[in-house]
Amino acid sequence: MRHFEDKLKTSSANSSKSPSSDGPKERAERKKLKALVVAIREELNWVTKGINDNSQN
């Protein structure tokens, strides 16, 4: 997950244009990376919740 977050940050930081002036390709790539990071975080939360629930038994 850190890899994708870093890639998203690098992509944004290296752009000399503001996000609103990015072309369709850049916007699509950023949107895809953001969705992937969100999905990974949700999955990790679900998995770790199960681990935490089991450790209390």
Buried (B, 14 or more C-beta within 10 A) or exposed (E): EEEBBEBBEEBEEEEEEEEEEBEEEBEEBBEEBEEBBEEBEEEEEEEEEEEEEEEEE
